[in-house]
Amino acid sequence: IRFLVEQGANINKIDNQGKTPLFIACRKGNESIIRFLVEQGADINKDTMDGITPL
């Protein structure tokens, strides 16, 4: 993920269900990725198509 961010990847890009990388990292409980994404400016309030936020 670090490599992708360094290459300019959009860390708030959504998948076909409206989930961001932060949302997926939170669901999987990956604390180091969550921390990294938040430090890089991931939107903690971005909701899915169902209105669910990562946190």
mmCIF entry with sequence, helices, sheets and N, C-alpha, C, O atoms, coordinates in Angstrom:
data_MODEL
# 
_entry.id   MODEL 
# 
_entity.id                         1 
_entity.type                       polymer 
_entity.pdbx_number_of_molecules   1 
# 
_entity_poly.entity_id                      1 
_entity_poly.type                           'polypeptide(L)' 
_entity_poly.nstd_linkage                   no 
_entity_poly.nstd_monomer                   no 
_entity_poly.pdbx_seq_one_letter_code       IRFLVEQGANINKIDNQGKTPLFIACRKGNESIIRFLVEQGADINKDTMDGITPL 
_entity_poly.pdbx_seq_one_letter_code_can   IRFLVEQGANINKIDNQGKTPLFIACRKGNESIIRFLVEQGADINKDTMDGITPL 
_entity_poly.pdbx_strand_id                 A 
# 
loop_
_entity_poly_seq.entity_id 
_entity_poly_seq.num 
_entity_poly_seq.mon_id 
_entity_poly_seq.hetero 
1 1  ILE n 
1 2  ARG n 
1 3  PHE n 
1 4  LEU n 
1 5  VAL n 
1 6  GLU n 
1 7  GLN n 
1 8  GLY n 
1 9  ALA n 
1 10 ASN n 
1 11 ILE n 
1 12 ASN n 
1 13 LYS n 
1 14 ILE n 
1 15 ASP n 
1 16 ASN n 
1 17 GLN n 
1 18 GLY n 
1 19 LYS n 
1 20 THR n 
1 21 PRO n 
1 22 LEU n 
1 23 PHE n 
1 24 ILE n 
1 25 ALA n 
1 26 CYS n 
1 27 ARG n 
1 28 LYS n 
1 29 GLY n 
1 30 ASN n 
1 31 GLU n 
1 32 SER n 
1 33 ILE n 
1 34 ILE n 
1 35 ARG n 
1 36 PHE n 
1 37 LEU n 
1 38 VAL n 
1 39 GLU n 
1 40 GLN n 
1 41 GLY n 
1 42 ALA n 
1 43 ASP n 
1 44 ILE n 
1 45 ASN n 
1 46 LYS n 
1 47 ASP n 
1 48 THR n 
1 49 MET n 
1 50 ASP n 
1 51 GLY n 
1 52 ILE n 
1 53 THR n 
1 54 PRO n 
1 55 LEU n 
# 
_struct_asym.id          A 
_struct_asym.entity_id   1 
# 
loop_
_struct_conf.conf_type_id 
_struct_conf.id 
_struct_conf.pdbx_PDB_helix_id 
_struct_conf.beg_label_comp_id 
_struct_conf.beg_label_asym_id 
_struct_conf.beg_label_seq_id 
_struct_conf.pdbx_beg_PDB_ins_code 
_struct_conf.end_label_comp_id 
_struct_conf.end_label_asym_id 
_struct_conf.end_label_seq_id 
_struct_conf.pdbx_end_PDB_ins_code 
_struct_conf.beg_auth_comp_id 
_struct_conf.beg_auth_asym_id 
_struct_conf.beg_auth_seq_id 
_struct_conf.end_auth_comp_id 
_struct_conf.end_auth_asym_id 
_struct_conf.end_auth_seq_id 
_struct_conf.pdbx_PDB_helix_class 
_struct_conf.details 
_struct_conf.pdbx_PDB_helix_length 
HELX_P HELX_P1 AA1 ARG A 2  ? GLU A 6  ? ARG A 2  GLU A 6  1 ? 5 
HELX_P HELX_P2 AA2 PRO A 21 ? LYS A 28 ? PRO A 21 LYS A 28 1 ? 8 
HELX_P HELX_P3 AA3 GLU A 31 ? GLU A 39 ? GLU A 31 GLU A 39 1 ? 9 
# 
_struct_conf_type.id          HELX_P 
_struct_conf_type.criteria    ? 
_struct_conf_type.reference   ? 
# 
loop_
_atom_site.group_PDB 
_atom_site.id 
_atom_site.type_symbol 
_atom_site.label_atom_id 
_atom_site.label_alt_id 
_atom_site.label_comp_id 
_atom_site.label_asym_id 
_atom_site.label_entity_id 
_atom_site.label_seq_id 
_atom_site.pdbx_PDB_ins_code 
_atom_site.Cartn_x 
_atom_site.Cartn_y 
_atom_site.Cartn_z 
_atom_site.occupancy 
_atom_site.B_iso_or_equiv 
_atom_site.pdbx_formal_charge 
_atom_site.auth_seq_id 
_atom_site.auth_comp_id 
_atom_site.auth_asym_id 
_atom_site.auth_atom_id 
_atom_site.pdbx_PDB_model_num 
ATOM 1   N N  . ILE A 1 1  ? 0.835   -1.191 0.000  1.00 0.00 ? 1  ILE A N  1 
ATOM 2   C CA . ILE A 1 1  ? 0.000   0.000  0.000  1.00 0.00 ? 1  ILE A CA 1 
ATOM 3   C C  . ILE A 1 1  ? 0.873   1.245  0.000  1.00 0.00 ? 1  ILE A C  1 
ATOM 4   O O  . ILE A 1 1  ? 0.580   2.220  -0.692 1.00 0.00 ? 1  ILE A O  1 
ATOM 5   N N  . ARG A 1 2  ? 1.941   1.206  0.777  1.00 0.00 ? 2  ARG A N  1 
ATOM 6   C CA . ARG A 1 2  ? 2.851   2.358  0.818  1.00 0.00 ? 2  ARG A CA 1 
ATOM 7   C C  . ARG A 1 2  ? 3.347   2.692  -0.591 1.00 0.00 ? 2  ARG A C  1 
ATOM 8   O O  . ARG A 1 2  ? 3.372   3.858  -0.985 1.00 0.00 ? 2  ARG A O  1 
ATOM 9   N N  . PHE A 1 3  ? 3.742   1.662  -1.347 1.00 0.00 ? 3  PHE A N  1 
ATOM 10  C CA . PHE A 1 3  ? 4.230   1.879  -2.707 1.00 0.00 ? 3  PHE A CA 1 
ATOM 11  C C  . PHE A 1 3  ? 3.163   2.548  -3.565 1.00 0.00 ? 3  PHE A C  1 
ATOM 12  O O  . PHE A 1 3  ? 3.454   3.503  -4.286 1.00 0.00 ? 3  PHE A O  1 
ATOM 13  N N  . LEU A 1 4  ? 1.940   2.056  -3.492 1.00 0.00 ? 4  LEU A N  1 
ATOM 14  C CA . LEU A 1 4  ? 0.860   2.628  -4.296 1.00 0.00 ? 4  LEU A CA 1 
ATOM 15  C C  . LEU A 1 4  ? 0.613   4.085  -3.940 1.00 0.00 ? 4  LEU A C  1 
ATOM 16  O O  . LEU A 1 4  ? 0.415   4.916  -4.827 1.00 0.00 ? 4  LEU A O  1 
ATOM 17  N N  . VAL A 1 5  ? 0.624   4.401  -2.659 1.00 0.00 ? 5  VAL A N  1 
ATOM 18  C CA . VAL A 1 5  ? 0.425   5.783  -2.222 1.00 0.00 ? 5  VAL A CA 1 
ATOM 19  C C  . VAL A 1 5  ? 1.573   6.656  -2.720 1.00 0.00 ? 5  VAL A C  1 
ATOM 20  O O  . VAL A 1 5  ? 1.350   7.773  -3.188 1.00 0.00 ? 5  VAL A O  1 
ATOM 21  N N  . GLU A 1 6  ? 2.796   6.150  -2.621 1.00 0.00 ? 6  GLU A N  1 
ATOM 22  C CA . GLU A 1 6  ? 3.957   6.909  -3.103 1.00 0.00 ? 6  GLU A CA 1 
ATOM 23  C C  . GLU A 1 6  ? 3.880   7.158  -4.607 1.00 0.00 ? 6  GLU A C  1 
ATOM 24  O O  . GLU A 1 6  ? 4.423   8.146  -5.102 1.00 0.00 ? 6  GLU A O  1 
ATOM 25  N N  . GLN A 1 7  ? 3.218   6.278  -5.325 1.00 0.00 ? 7  GLN A N  1 
ATOM 26  C CA . GLN A 1 7  ? 3.061   6.429  -6.771 1.00 0.00 ? 7  GLN A CA 1 
ATOM 27  C C  . GLN A 1 7  ? 1.848   7.284  -7.139 1.00 0.00 ? 7  GLN A C  1 
ATOM 28  O O  . GLN A 1 7  ? 1.551   7.469  -8.319 1.00 0.00 ? 7  GLN A O  1 
ATOM 29  N N  . GLY A 1 8  ? 1.149   7.802  -6.128 1.00 0.00 ? 8  GLY A N  1 
ATOM 30  C CA . GLY A 1 8  ? 0.034   8.708  -6.382 1.00 0.00 ? 8  GLY A CA 1 
ATOM 31  C C  . GLY A 1 8  ? -1.344  8.086  -6.376 1.00 0.00 ? 8  GLY A C  1 
ATOM 32  O O  . GLY A 1 8  ? -2.306  8.708  -6.825 1.00 0.00 ? 8  GLY A O  1 
ATOM 33  N N  . ALA A 1 9  ? -1.456  6.871  -5.874 1.00 0.00 ? 9  ALA A N  1 
ATOM 34  C CA . ALA A 1 9  ? -2.769  6.221  -5.818 1.00 0.00 ? 9  ALA A CA 1 
ATOM 35  C C  . ALA A 1 9  ? -3.722  7.027  -4.940 1.00 0.00 ? 9  ALA A C  1 
ATOM 36  O O  . ALA A 1 9  ? -3.314  7.613  -3.937 1.00 0.00 ? 9  ALA A O  1 
ATOM 37  N N  . ASN A 1 10 ? -4.980  7.048  -5.323 1.00 0.00 ? 10 ASN A N  1 
ATOM 38  C CA . ASN A 1 10 ? -6.018  7.745  -4.570 1.00 0.00 ? 10 ASN A CA 1 
ATOM 39  C C  . ASN A 1 10 ? -6.434  6.871  -3.388 1.00 0.00 ? 10 ASN A C  1 
ATOM 40  O O  . ASN A 1 10 ? -7.073  5.835  -3.578 1.00 0.00 ? 10 ASN A O  1 
ATOM 41  N N  . ILE A 1 11 ? -6.077  7.282  -2.171 1.00 0.00 ? 11 ILE A N  1 
ATOM 42  C CA . ILE A 1 11 ? -6.378  6.454  -0.999 1.00 0.00 ? 11 ILE A CA 1 
ATOM 43  C C  . ILE A 1 11 ? -7.849  6.488  -0.607 1.00 0.00 ? 11 ILE A C  1 
ATOM 44  O O  . ILE A 1 11 ? -8.279  5.733  0.266  1.00 0.00 ? 11 ILE A O  1 
ATOM 45  N N  . ASN A 1 12 ? -8.623  7.361  -1.248 1.00 0.00 ? 12 ASN A N  1 
ATOM 46  C CA . ASN A 1 12 ? -10.052 7.418  -0.968 1.00 0.00 ? 12 ASN A CA 1 
ATOM 47  C C  . ASN A 1 12 ? -10.888 6.850  -2.114 1.00 0.00 ? 12 ASN A C  1 
ATOM 48  O O  . ASN A 1 12 ? -12.104 7.033  -2.147 1.00 0.00 ? 12 ASN A O  1 
ATOM 49  N N  . LYS A 1 13 ? -10.245 6.169  -3.040 1.00 0.00 ? 13 LYS A N  1 
ATOM 50  C CA . LYS A 1 13 ? -10.963 5.570  -4.168 1.00 0.00 ? 13 LYS A CA 1 
ATOM 51  C C  . LYS A 1 13 ? -11.885 4.466  -3.652 1.00 0.00 ? 13 LYS A C  1 
ATOM 52  O O  . LYS A 1 13 ? -11.517 3.688  -2.772 1.00 0.00 ? 13 LYS A O  1 
ATOM 53  N N  . ILE A 1 14 ? -13.067 4.418  -4.209 1.00 0.00 ? 14 ILE A N  1 
ATOM 54  C CA . ILE A 1 14 ? -14.047 3.422  -3.764 1.00 0.00 ? 14 ILE A CA 1 
ATOM 55  C C  . ILE A 1 14 ? -14.123 2.254  -4.748 1.00 0.00 ? 14 ILE A C  1 
ATOM 56  O O  . ILE A 1 14 ? -13.848 2.397  -5.939 1.00 0.00 ? 14 ILE A O  1 
ATOM 57  N N  . ASP A 1 15 ? -14.504 1.098  -4.208 1.00 0.00 ? 15 ASP A N  1 
ATOM 58  C CA . ASP A 1 15 ? -14.726 -0.061 -5.070 1.00 0.00 ? 15 ASP A CA 1 
ATOM 59  C C  . ASP A 1 15 ? -16.182 -0.062 -5.524 1.00 0.00 ? 15 ASP A C  1 
ATOM 60  O O  . ASP A 1 15 ? -16.898 0.913  -5.301 1.00 0.00 ? 15 ASP A O  1 
ATOM 61  N N  . ASN A 1 16 ? -16.622 -1.137 -6.152 1.00 0.00 ? 16 ASN A N  1 
ATOM 62  C CA . ASN A 1 16 ? -17.989 -1.180 -6.682 1.00 0.00 ? 16 ASN A CA 1 
ATOM 63  C C  . ASN A 1 16 ? -19.067 -1.217 -5.602 1.00 0.00 ? 16 ASN A C  1 
ATOM 64  O O  . ASN A 1 16 ? -20.251 -1.094 -5.915 1.00 0.00 ? 16 ASN A O  1 
ATOM 65  N N  . GLN A 1 17 ? -18.680 -1.384 -4.341 1.00 0.00 ? 17 GLN A N  1 
ATOM 66  C CA . GLN A 1 17 ? -19.635 -1.354 -3.229 1.00 0.00 ? 17 GLN A CA 1 
ATOM 67  C C  . GLN A 1 17 ? -19.505 -0.069 -2.418 1.00 0.00 ? 17 GLN A C  1 
ATOM 68  O O  . GLN A 1 17 ? -20.164 0.094  -1.390 1.00 0.00 ? 17 GLN A O  1 
ATOM 69  N N  . GLY A 1 18 ? -18.653 0.840  -2.884 1.00 0.00 ? 18 GLY A N  1 
ATOM 70  C CA . GLY A 1 18 ? -18.461 2.106  -2.190 1.00 0.00 ? 18 GLY A CA 1 
ATOM 71  C C  . GLY A 1 18 ? -17.479 2.033  -1.037 1.00 0.00 ? 18 GLY A C  1 
ATOM 72  O O  . GLY A 1 18 ? -17.428 2.945  -0.213 1.00 0.00 ? 18 GLY A O  1 
ATOM 73  N N  . LYS A 1 19 ? -16.699 0.967  -0.964 1.00 0.00 ? 19 LYS A N  1 
ATOM 74  C CA . LYS A 1 19 ? -15.746 0.793  0.137  1.00 0.00 ? 19 LYS A CA 1 
ATOM 75  C C  . LYS A 1 19 ? -14.383 1.350  -0.245 1.00 0.00 ? 19 LYS A C  1 
ATOM 76  O O  . LYS A 1 19 ? -13.897 1.132  -1.355 1.00 0.00 ? 19 LYS A O  1 
ATOM 77  N N  . THR A 1 20 ? -13.773 2.073  0.690  1.00 0.00 ? 20 THR A N  1 
ATOM 78  C CA . THR A 1 20 ? -12.435 2.612  0.495  1.00 0.00 ? 20 THR A CA 1 
ATOM 79  C C  . THR A 1 20 ? -11.405 1.650  1.085  1.00 0.00 ? 20 THR A C  1 
ATOM 80  O O  . THR A 1 20 ? -11.766 0.732  1.820  1.00 0.00 ? 20 THR A O  1 
ATOM 81  N N  . PRO A 1 21 ? -10.122 1.855  0.766  1.00 0.00 ? 21 PRO A N  1 
ATOM 82  C CA . PRO A 1 21 ? -9.092  1.032  1.397  1.00 0.00 ? 21 PRO A CA 1 
ATOM 83  C C  . PRO A 1 21 ? -9.153  1.102  2.927  1.00 0.00 ? 21 PRO A C  1 
ATOM 84  O O  . PRO A 1 21 ? -8.914  0.100  3.601  1.00 0.00 ? 21 PRO A O  1 
ATOM 85  N N  . LEU A 1 22 ? -9.470  2.275  3.475  1.00 0.00 ? 22 LEU A N  1 
ATOM 86  C CA . LEU A 1 22 ? -9.580  2.402  4.929  1.00 0.00 ? 22 LEU A CA 1 
ATOM 87  C C  . LEU A 1 22 ? -10.715 1.537  5.461  1.00 0.00 ? 22 LEU A C  1 
ATOM 88  O O  . LEU A 1 22 ? -10.556 0.870  6.484  1.00 0.00 ? 22 LEU A O  1 
ATOM 89  N N  . PHE A 1 23 ? -11.835 1.539  4.793  1.00 0.00 ? 23 PHE A N  1 
ATOM 90  C CA . PHE A 1 23 ? -12.971 0.719  5.210  1.00 0.00 ? 23 PHE A CA 1 
ATOM 91  C C  . PHE A 1 23 ? -12.569 -0.757 5.247  1.00 0.00 ? 23 PHE A C  1 
ATOM 92  O O  . PHE A 1 23 ? -12.867 -1.463 6.211  1.00 0.00 ? 23 PHE A O  1 
ATOM 93  N N  . ILE A 1 24 ? -11.900 -1.212 4.207  1.00 0.00 ? 24 ILE A N  1 
ATOM 94  C CA . ILE A 1 24 ? -11.489 -2.616 4.133  1.00 0.00 ? 24 ILE A CA 1 
ATOM 95  C C  . ILE A 1 24 ? -10.468 -2.944 5.217  1.00 0.00 ? 24 ILE A C  1 
ATOM 96  O O  . ILE A 1 24 ? -10.553 -3.994 5.855  1.00 0.00 ? 24 ILE A O  1 
ATOM 97  N N  . ALA A 1 25 ? -9.503  -2.051 5.426  1.00 0.00 ? 25 ALA A N  1 
ATOM 98  C CA . ALA A 1 25 ? -8.496  -2.274 6.475  1.00 0.00 ? 25 ALA A CA 1 
ATOM 99  C C  . ALA A 1 25 ? -9.155  -2.351 7.849  1.00 0.00 ? 25 ALA A C  1 
ATOM 100 O O  . ALA A 1 25 ? -8.762  -3.168 8.682  1.00 0.00 ? 25 ALA A O  1 
ATOM 101 N N  . CYS A 1 26 ? -10.150 -1.506 8.086  1.00 0.00 ? 26 CYS A N  1 
ATOM 102 C CA . CYS A 1 26 ? -10.858 -1.535 9.374  1.00 0.00 ? 26 CYS A CA 1 
ATOM 103 C C  . CYS A 1 26 ? -11.608 -2.851 9.546  1.00 0.00 ? 26 CYS A C  1 
ATOM 104 O O  . CYS A 1 26 ? -11.573 -3.446 10.623 1.00 0.00 ? 26 CYS A O  1 
ATOM 105 N N  . ARG A 1 27 ? -12.275 -3.303 8.514  1.00 0.00 ? 27 ARG A N  1 
ATOM 106 C CA . ARG A 1 27 ? -13.026 -4.565 8.587  1.00 0.00 ? 27 ARG A CA 1 
ATOM 107 C C  . ARG A 1 27 ? -12.105 -5.749 8.863  1.00 0.00 ? 27 ARG A C  1 
ATOM 108 O O  . ARG A 1 27 ? -12.492 -6.703 9.539  1.00 0.00 ? 27 ARG A O  1 
ATOM 109 N N  . LYS A 1 28 ? -10.880 -5.681 8.334  1.00 0.00 ? 28 LYS A N  1 
ATOM 110 C CA . LYS A 1 28 ? -9.920  -6.776 8.534  1.00 0.00 ? 28 LYS A CA 1 
ATOM 111 C C  . LYS A 1 28 ? -9.116  -6.609 9.813  1.00 0.00 ? 28 LYS A C  1 
ATOM 112 O O  . LYS A 1 28 ? -8.383  -7.516 10.207 1.00 0.00 ? 28 LYS A O  1 
ATOM 113 N N  . GLY A 1 29 ? -9.247  -5.442 10.474 1.00 0.00 ? 29 GLY A N  1 
ATOM 114 C CA . GLY A 1 29 ? -8.545  -5.213 11.730 1.00 0.00 ? 29 GLY A CA 1 
ATOM 115 C C  . GLY A 1 29 ? -7.055  -4.977 11.574 1.00 0.00 ? 29 GLY A C  1 
ATOM 116 O O  . GLY A 1 29 ? -6.287  -5.237 12.499 1.00 0.00 ? 29 GLY A O  1 
ATOM 117 N N  . ASN A 1 30 ? -6.635  -4.487 10.415 1.00 0.00 ? 30 ASN A N  1 
ATOM 118 C CA . ASN A 1 30 ? -5.217  -4.273 10.150 1.00 0.00 ? 30 ASN A CA 1 
ATOM 119 C C  . ASN A 1 30 ? -4.798  -2.891 10.654 1.00 0.00 ? 30 ASN A C  1 
ATOM 120 O O  . ASN A 1 30 ? -4.850  -1.908 9.915  1.00 0.00 ? 30 ASN A O  1 
ATOM 121 N N  . GLU A 1 31 ? -4.382  -2.829 11.919 1.00 0.00 ? 31 GLU A N  1 
ATOM 122 C CA . GLU A 1 31 ? -4.089  -1.555 12.574 1.00 0.00 ? 31 GLU A CA 1 
ATOM 123 C C  . GLU A 1 31 ? -2.971  -0.767 11.908 1.00 0.00 ? 31 GLU A C  1 
ATOM 124 O O  . GLU A 1 31 ? -3.055  0.458  11.817 1.00 0.00 ? 31 GLU A O  1 
ATOM 125 N N  . SER A 1 32 ? -1.934  -1.436 11.444 1.00 0.00 ? 32 SER A N  1 
ATOM 126 C CA . SER A 1 32 ? -0.826  -0.697 10.831 1.00 0.00 ? 32 SER A CA 1 
ATOM 127 C C  . SER A 1 32 ? -1.258  -0.042 9.520  1.00 0.00 ? 32 SER A C  1 
ATOM 128 O O  . SER A 1 32 ? -0.841  1.079  9.226  1.00 0.00 ? 32 SER A O  1 
ATOM 129 N N  . ILE A 1 33 ? -2.075  -0.715 8.740  1.00 0.00 ? 33 ILE A N  1 
ATOM 130 C CA . ILE A 1 33 ? -2.576  -0.130 7.494  1.00 0.00 ? 33 ILE A CA 1 
ATOM 131 C C  . ILE A 1 33 ? -3.557  0.992  7.803  1.00 0.00 ? 33 ILE A C  1 
ATOM 132 O O  . ILE A 1 33 ? -3.538  2.029  7.141  1.00 0.00 ? 33 ILE A O  1 
ATOM 133 N N  . ILE A 1 34 ? -4.412  0.797  8.798  1.00 0.00 ? 34 ILE A N  1 
ATOM 134 C CA . ILE A 1 34 ? -5.352  1.849  9.202  1.00 0.00 ? 34 ILE A CA 1 
ATOM 135 C C  . ILE A 1 34 ? -4.582  3.102  9.588  1.00 0.00 ? 34 ILE A C  1 
ATOM 136 O O  . ILE A 1 34 ? -4.886  4.197  9.114  1.00 0.00 ? 34 ILE A O  1 
ATOM 137 N N  . ARG A 1 35 ? -3.602  2.941  10.436 1.00 0.00 ? 35 ARG A N  1 
ATOM 138 C CA . ARG A 1 35 ? -2.786  4.076  10.891 1.00 0.00 ? 35 ARG A CA 1 
ATOM 139 C C  . ARG A 1 35 ? -2.125  4.779  9.702  1.00 0.00 ? 35 ARG A C  1 
ATOM 140 O O  . ARG A 1 35 ? -2.162  6.005  9.600  1.00 0.00 ? 35 ARG A O  1 
ATOM 141 N N  . PHE A 1 36 ? -1.525  3.998  8.811  1.00 0.00 ? 36 PHE A N  1 
ATOM 142 C CA . PHE A 1 36 ? -0.860  4.566  7.642  1.00 0.00 ? 36 PHE A CA 1 
ATOM 143 C C  . PHE A 1 36 ? -1.841  5.352  6.777  1.00 0.00 ? 36 PHE A C  1 
ATOM 144 O O  . PHE A 1 36 ? -1.553  6.483  6.385  1.00 0.00 ? 36 PHE A O  1 
ATOM 145 N N  . LEU A 1 37 ? -2.994  4.764  6.477  1.00 0.00 ? 37 LEU A N  1 
ATOM 146 C CA . LEU A 1 37 ? -3.971  5.436  5.623  1.00 0.00 ? 37 LEU A CA 1 
ATOM 147 C C  . LEU A 1 37 ? -4.477  6.730  6.253  1.00 0.00 ? 37 LEU A C  1 
ATOM 148 O O  . LEU A 1 37 ? -4.619  7.740  5.564  1.00 0.00 ? 37 LEU A O  1 
ATOM 149 N N  . VAL A 1 38 ? -4.747  6.705  7.545  1.00 0.00 ? 38 VAL A N  1 
ATOM 150 C CA . VAL A 1 38 ? -5.211  7.915  8.235  1.00 0.00 ? 38 VAL A CA 1 
ATOM 151 C C  . VAL A 1 38 ? -4.116  8.984  8.210  1.00 0.00 ? 38 VAL A C  1 
ATOM 152 O O  . VAL A 1 38 ? -4.401  10.157 7.970  1.00 0.00 ? 38 VAL A O  1 
ATOM 153 N N  . GLU A 1 39 ? -2.878  8.587  8.455  1.00 0.00 ? 39 GLU A N  1 
ATOM 154 C CA . GLU A 1 39 ? -1.761  9.539  8.407  1.00 0.00 ? 39 GLU A CA 1 
ATOM 155 C C  . GLU A 1 39 ? -1.601  10.148 7.018  1.00 0.00 ? 39 GLU A C  1 
ATOM 156 O O  . GLU A 1 39 ? -1.147  11.284 6.881  1.00 0.00 ? 39 GLU A O  1 
ATOM 157 N N  . GLN A 1 40 ? -1.971  9.397  6.002  1.00 0.00 ? 40 GLN A N  1 
ATOM 158 C CA . GLN A 1 40 ? -1.861  9.882  4.624  1.00 0.00 ? 40 GLN A CA 1 
ATOM 159 C C  . GLN A 1 40 ? -3.088  10.679 4.182  1.00 0.00 ? 40 GLN A C  1 
ATOM 160 O O  . GLN A 1 40 ? -3.150  11.139 3.042  1.00 0.00 ? 40 GLN A O  1 
ATOM 161 N N  . GLY A 1 41 ? -4.058  10.843 5.074  1.00 0.00 ? 41 GLY A N  1 
ATOM 162 C CA . GLY A 1 41 ? -5.220  11.667 4.771  1.00 0.00 ? 41 GLY A CA 1 
ATOM 163 C C  . GLY A 1 41 ? -6.464  10.929 4.337  1.00 0.00 ? 41 GLY A C  1 
ATOM 164 O O  . GLY A 1 41 ? -7.363  11.530 3.749  1.00 0.00 ? 41 GLY A O  1 
ATOM 165 N N  . ALA A 1 42 ? -6.537  9.640  4.612  1.00 0.00 ? 42 ALA A N  1 
ATOM 166 C CA . ALA A 1 42 ? -7.750  8.895  4.262  1.00 0.00 ? 42 ALA A CA 1 
ATOM 167 C C  . ALA A 1 42 ? -8.955  9.512  4.967  1.00 0.00 ? 42 ALA A C  1 
ATOM 168 O O  . ALA A 1 42 ? -8.873  9.931  6.122  1.00 0.00 ? 42 ALA A O  1 
ATOM 169 N N  . ASP A 1 43 ? -10.065 9.558  4.254  1.00 0.00 ? 43 ASP A N  1 
ATOM 170 C CA . ASP A 1 43 ? -11.299 10.152 4.774  1.00 0.00 ? 43 ASP A CA 1 
ATOM 171 C C  . ASP A 1 43 ? -11.981 9.167  5.726  1.00 0.00 ? 43 ASP A C  1 
ATOM 172 O O  . ASP A 1 43 ? -12.544 8.160  5.295  1.00 0.00 ? 43 ASP A O  1 
ATOM 173 N N  . ILE A 1 44 ? -11.922 9.472  7.026  1.00 0.00 ? 44 ILE A N  1 
ATOM 174 C CA . ILE A 1 44 ? -12.510 8.563  8.019  1.00 0.00 ? 44 ILE A CA 1 
ATOM 175 C C  . ILE A 1 44 ? -14.034 8.631  8.037  1.00 0.00 ? 44 ILE A C  1 
ATOM 176 O O  . ILE A 1 44 ? -14.683 7.799  8.671  1.00 0.00 ? 44 ILE A O  1 
ATOM 177 N N  . ASN A 1 45 ? -14.606 9.609  7.351  1.00 0.00 ? 45 ASN A N  1 
ATOM 178 C CA . ASN A 1 45 ? -16.060 9.764  7.329  1.00 0.00 ? 45 ASN A CA 1 
ATOM 179 C C  . ASN A 1 45 ? -16.697 9.343  6.013  1.00 0.00 ? 45 ASN A C  1 
ATOM 180 O O  . ASN A 1 45 ? -17.912 9.459  5.851  1.00 0.00 ? 45 ASN A O  1 
ATOM 181 N N  . LYS A 1 46 ? -15.901 8.858  5.081  1.00 0.00 ? 46 LYS A N  1 
ATOM 182 C CA . LYS A 1 46 ? -16.434 8.440  3.781  1.00 0.00 ? 46 LYS A CA 1 
ATOM 183 C C  . LYS A 1 46 ? -17.290 7.201  3.974  1.00 0.00 ? 46 LYS A C  1 
ATOM 184 O O  . LYS A 1 46 ? -16.809 6.166  4.436  1.00 0.00 ? 46 LYS A O  1 
ATOM 185 N N  . ASP A 1 47 ? -18.559 7.315  3.616  1.00 0.00 ? 47 ASP A N  1 
ATOM 186 C CA . ASP A 1 47 ? -19.465 6.189  3.832  1.00 0.00 ? 47 ASP A CA 1 
ATOM 187 C C  . ASP A 1 47 ? -19.642 5.351  2.569  1.00 0.00 ? 47 ASP A C  1 
ATOM 188 O O  . ASP A 1 47 ? -19.383 5.802  1.453  1.00 0.00 ? 47 ASP A O  1 
ATOM 189 N N  . THR A 1 48 ? -20.091 4.120  2.783  1.00 0.00 ? 48 THR A N  1 
ATOM 190 C CA . THR A 1 48 ? -20.357 3.205  1.677  1.00 0.00 ? 48 THR A CA 1 
ATOM 191 C C  . THR A 1 48 ? -21.708 3.544  1.069  1.00 0.00 ? 48 THR A C  1 
ATOM 192 O O  . THR A 1 48 ? -22.388 4.472  1.508  1.00 0.00 ? 48 THR A O  1 
ATOM 193 N N  . MET A 1 49 ? -22.085 2.785  0.061  1.00 0.00 ? 49 MET A N  1 
ATOM 194 C CA . MET A 1 49 ? -23.387 2.989  -0.567 1.00 0.00 ? 49 MET A CA 1 
ATOM 195 C C  . MET A 1 49 ? -24.517 2.710  0.421  1.00 0.00 ? 49 MET A C  1 
ATOM 196 O O  . MET A 1 49 ? -25.644 3.166  0.228  1.00 0.00 ? 49 MET A O  1 
ATOM 197 N N  . ASP A 1 50 ? -24.210 1.958  1.480  1.00 0.00 ? 50 ASP A N  1 
ATOM 198 C CA . ASP A 1 50 ? -25.204 1.645  2.515  1.00 0.00 ? 50 ASP A CA 1 
ATOM 199 C C  . ASP A 1 50 ? -25.178 2.643  3.666  1.00 0.00 ? 50 ASP A C  1 
ATOM 200 O O  . ASP A 1 50 ? -25.940 2.502  4.623  1.00 0.00 ? 50 ASP A O  1 
ATOM 201 N N  . GLY A 1 51 ? -24.307 3.653  3.585  1.00 0.00 ? 51 GLY A N  1 
ATOM 202 C CA . GLY A 1 51 ? -24.223 4.666  4.624  1.00 0.00 ? 51 GLY A CA 1 
ATOM 203 C C  . GLY A 1 51 ? -23.354 4.293  5.812  1.00 0.00 ? 51 GLY A C  1 
ATOM 204 O O  . GLY A 1 51 ? -23.452 4.924  6.864  1.00 0.00 ? 51 GLY A O  1 
ATOM 205 N N  . ILE A 1 52 ? -22.503 3.278  5.669  1.00 0.00 ? 52 ILE A N  1 
ATOM 206 C CA . ILE A 1 52 ? -21.639 2.826  6.760  1.00 0.00 ? 52 ILE A CA 1 
ATOM 207 C C  . ILE A 1 52 ? -20.263 3.462  6.597  1.00 0.00 ? 52 ILE A C  1 
ATOM 208 O O  . ILE A 1 52 ? -19.711 3.482  5.497  1.00 0.00 ? 52 ILE A O  1 
ATOM 209 N N  . THR A 1 53 ? -19.709 3.983  7.695  1.00 0.00 ? 53 THR A N  1 
ATOM 210 C CA . THR A 1 53 ? -18.371 4.575  7.653  1.00 0.00 ? 53 THR A CA 1 
ATOM 211 C C  . THR A 1 53 ? -17.339 3.571  8.164  1.00 0.00 ? 53 THR A C  1 
ATOM 212 O O  . THR A 1 53 ? -17.695 2.605  8.839  1.00 0.00 ? 53 THR A O  1 
ATOM 213 N N  . PRO A 1 54 ? -16.055 3.795  7.844  1.00 0.00 ? 54 PRO A N  1 
ATOM 214 C CA . PRO A 1 54 ? -15.025 2.851  8.273  1.00 0.00 ? 54 PRO A CA 1 
ATOM 215 C C  . PRO A 1 54 ? -14.941 2.682  9.785  1.00 0.00 ? 54 PRO A C  1 
ATOM 216 O O  . PRO A 1 54 ? -14.769 1.569  10.283 1.00 0.00 ? 54 PRO A O  1 
ATOM 217 N N  . LEU A 1 55 ? -15.063 3.780  10.506 1.00 0.00 ? 55 LEU A N  1 
ATOM 218 C CA . LEU A 1 55 ? -14.895 3.712  11.945 1.00 0.00 ? 55 LEU A CA 1 
ATOM 219 C C  . LEU A 1 55 ? -16.230 3.624  12.640 1.00 0.00 ? 55 LEU A C  1 
ATOM 220 O O  . LEU A 1 55 ? -16.283 3.558  13.868 1.00 0.00 ? 55 LEU A O  1 
# 
